[in-house]
Amino acid sequence: MRAIYLTGERVYLRALTNADKEIATAWFDSPFPIDATRAGTWLKETQRDPNASRRLDLVIARLADDGAVGGATLRTDFRSGTLQFHMAPALADMDALRAEALRLLIPWLRDDLELMTVVARIAADEPATIAAAEALGMTPNARFREHVARPGHRVDMLMYQALFAPWRVVEHA
């Protein structure tokens, strides 16, 4: 079930299945926990016709054990997309896993699917993901002050943008 082109060194991305309702807390993006019954209903409603919602939900799974460690949601509008991640709670290496998922997704969305622009939402306290975005040639576009709630404090939300190759700025010597 692994997509060869969406497989990295430690994680791979795959489509949602009905069995994922049992592990929804790992991939479902919500400030509140979701149970298997509600996740199953949500899957039936949203996955019935993915093209109608212009939304693509993918599970980030660990290669070692096929366990879900997070989810990536892409919302598209014509030829642009917004990418948001949700990682399973209490992962010690969640930033590194998210960074690897970003390194897999951006080239696929930008270069293969030819989205003109892809914006990724990244919290300011995720240095590995920020480094991955910058290594991919993404540029920071916006900062939402204290937008992300963390236990006991808040951090900024950064918006990084990847442009399709013909739209990239070329610097002349």
C-alpha positions in Angstrom: 0.0 0.0 0.0 3.0 2.3 0.1 3.5 4.8 -2.7 7.1 4.4 -3.9 7.3 8.1 -4.7 6.1 9.2 -1.3 8.5 7.0 0.7 11.4 8.4 2.6 14.0 7.0 5.0 11.8 6.7 8.0 8.2 7.6 6.9 5.9 7.2 3.9 2.6 8.8 3.1 -0.5 6.9 2.1 -4.2 7.5 1.6 -6.7 7.1 4.4 -8.5 3.8 4.8 -11.6 2.8 6.8 -9.3 1.0 9.3 -7.7 4.4 10.2 -10.8 5.3 12.2 -9.3 3.3 15.1 -6.2 5.5 15.2 -7.7 8.9 14.4 -5.9 10.7 17.1 -2.7 10.2 15.2 -3.8 11.8 11.9 -7.1 13.8 12.6 -6.4 17.5 12.9 -8.6 18.8 15.7 -8.1 20.6 19.0 -10.3 17.9 20.6 -9.9 14.1 20.5 -12.1 12.0 18.2 -13.4 8.5 18.8 -13.5 5.7 16.2 -17.3 6.1 15.6 -17.0 9.8 14.7 -13.8 9.2 12.7 -15.6 6.5 10.7 -18.5 8.9 10.0 -16.1 11.7 9.0 -14.2 9.3 6.7 -17.4 8.3 4.9 -18.5 11.9 4.5 -15.3 13.4 3.3 -13.7 10.5 1.4 -16.9 9.8 -0.6 -15.9 12.2 -3.3 -12.4 13.7 -2.5 -12.5 15.9 -5.7 -15.7 17.7 -4.5 -14.1 18.9 -1.3 -10.7 19.9 -2.9 -9.1 18.3 0.1 -6.6 15.5 0.2 -5.9 13.8 3.5 -2.8 11.5 3.8 -1.5 9.4 6.7 2.1 9.8 7.7 3.3 6.2 8.6 6.5 5.0 10.0 8.4 2.6 7.7 9.6 0.4 10.6 6.2 -0.7 11.8 3.6 0.9 9.5 2.3 2.8 12.5 0.5 6.1 11.9 2.6 9.0 13.3 0.6 11.9 11.8 -1.4 13.3 9.0 -1.0 15.8 6.2 -4.0 17.7 4.8 -3.8 19.5 1.5 -6.5 22.0 0.6 -6.5 23.1 -3.0 -8.0 26.0 -4.9 -7.5 25.8 -8.6 -3.7 25.5 -8.9 -2.6 26.5 -5.4 -2.6 24.5 -2.2 -2.3 24.9 1.6 -0.6 22.1 3.5 -1.1 21.5 7.2 0.3 18.7 9.4 -1.0 17.0 12.5 1.3 14.7 14.4 0.4 12.0 16.9 0.6 13.3 20.5 3.7 12.5 22.6 6.1 11.6 19.8 9.6 12.3 20.8 10.8 12.8 17.2 7.7 14.5 15.7 9.6 17.5 14.3 12.0 15.2 12.4 9.2 13.0 11.1 7.2 16.1 10.0 10.3 17.5 8.2 10.7 14.2 6.3 7.1 14.3 5.3 7.5 17.9 4.1 10.6 16.9 2.0 8.4 14.2 0.3 5.3 16.2 -0.3 6.6 19.6 -1.6 8.5 18.2 -4.6 5.5 16.0 -5.5 2.9 18.8 -5.1 5.1 21.5 -6.8 7.0 19.6 -9.5 4.8 16.5 -10.3 1.3 17.8 -9.7 2.5 21.3 -10.9 0.6 23.3 -8.3 1.7 26.9 -8.9 2.1 27.6 -5.2 2.0 25.5 -2.1 1.9 27.1 1.4 2.9 25.1 4.4 1.9 26.1 7.9 4.8 25.5 10.3 5.0 26.4 14.0 8.0 28.5 15.0 9.2 25.9 17.5 9.7 23.2 14.8 13.4 23.8 13.7 13.8 20.6 11.7 10.6 21.4 9.7 11.7 25.0 9.1 15.2 23.8 8.0 13.5 21.3 5.6 11.3 24.0 4.1 14.2 26.3 3.5 16.3 23.5 2.0 13.5 22.9 -0.4 13.7 26.6 -1.5 10.5 27.6 0.3 10.3 31.2 1.4 8.6 32.6 4.5 5.6 34.7 3.7 3.7 35.4 6.9 4.0 35.1 10.6 0.9 34.9 12.8 1.9 35.9 16.3 1.2 33.4 19.1 -1.2 31.4 16.8 -0.3 27.9 18.0 -1.2 26.7 21.5 1.4 24.7 23.3 1.2 23.4 26.9 1.6 26.5 29.0 2.4 28.9 26.2 1.8 29.9 22.6 4.2 30.1 19.6 4.0 31.9 16.2 2.7 30.2 13.1 4.9 30.6 10.0 3.7 30.4 6.5 6.3 29.0 4.0 5.6 29.1 0.3 6.9 26.9 -2.5 6.6 28.2 -6.1 6.3 26.2 -9.2 9.6 26.3 -11.2 8.6 28.8 -13.9 7.5 31.2 -11.2 10.7 31.1 -9.1 12.8 34.3 -9.0 16.0 34.0 -10.8 18.9 36.1 -9.5 21.2 37.4 -12.2 24.9 37.9 -11.5 
